[in-house]
């Protein structure tokens, strides 16, 4: 509940110093001390509460603002729970293993960088995790690049681009669900709207990688064969395992609500699993809660397939609750309003508003280095402004992903940047110029904003 009566209007310097303190607390904790973001966010909440109490705001009012803000994300929480269930059911049902097998089968063409981009895009979309894609398939593809004397930097750029294409467009991705949940729109409405800027960026990236691809006629198939054989060892690769994916696609096209879509696809995955993996009710319950554990003995494949379950979503769910609570305090104390007032007069058109929103998301990624916060804070800050200009919330959620999700791996001190650099043993600055999709996405969203292309107005 925001302060509707006698709303606090802090001076600009107070609001600015508080934001700087929060940014420094979170960024230093993450980049220098490798702290999970939950801890510095919690201390930032304490700081804001102390500021509010110092301004004579009753604690009960501050508490209500946090509860109200956190409750607005309950829809996203349910989505995350269902995602955990869906991933588990898609593994035991064979959907994810089958799609991975098909993806590895593609690595045979001469356009090496294009194939790397497409493979990681497919895998990223299937599993909904960019970092898992990079740490598994990405590492394998980088090894192949070395074997065929391809550029490591360009290959890494293609891996990052594909992985974050999947992170952005997968219905299993936590960032995708988070962006939709923050602005209060249906998940698949959000994904469909993102295709307008994502497909052009994907096509241009593909062309770029095709131009740069070396004339490799054959690829050493040993590594690929090893991975395909390892996936077959799971005994989960079957043609009928694609049925849950078909259910997901049909429900999406039919505009079935996200919760029902995910539930139906989950149930279909569980039912199909009985054809090749008849588990007891107790075993099914354990997998759905704790996730599937792969034990075939090939580490990278075991890593890819050991995932899912409701418990795997706890990290993200808790982060959403804490971040929304912090956002509720920032708004109820008038801090965000004070800062936005300084640029309010400039954000008078669709193009300027989308540009300002995109730059804010990029700026948060650069300053804090955390993609979840770039989505959460940007969404909370600009929801009302988009509404006042008569713009549909899906425009905002698209910008949050185009300039928030995919920018994080391009920041050397960010969570994703540090992880990717360590996994691939390639510096962020080395692959940054070749992460075409990540670079093009914010350009597309800003360009479409100024041209008014695919911008939806409210009725």
Buried (B, 14 or more C-beta within 10 A) or exposed (E): BBBEEEEBBBEEEBBBEBBEBBBEBBBBBBBEEEBEBBBBBBBBBEBBBEBBEEEEBEEEBBBBBBBBBBBBBEBBBBBBBBBBBBBBBBBBBBBBBBBBBBBBEEBEBEBBBBBBBBBBBBBBBBBBBBBBBBBBBBBBBBEBBEEBEBBBBBBBBBBBBBBBBBBBBBBBBBBBBBBBBBBBBBBBBBBBBBEBBBEBBBEBBBEBBEEBBBEBEEBEEEBBEBBBEBBEBBEBBBEBBBBBBEBBEEBBEEEBEBBEBBBBBBBBBBEBBEEBBEBEEEEBEBBBBBBBBBEBEBEBBBBBBBBBBBEBBEBBBBBBBBBBBBBBBBBBBBBBBBBBEEEEEEBEEBBBBBBBBBBBBBBBBBBBBBBBBBBBBBBBBBBEBBBEBEBBBBBBBBBBBBBBBBBBBBBBBBBBBBBBBEBBEBBBEBBBEBBBBBBBBBBBBBBBBBEEEBBBEEE
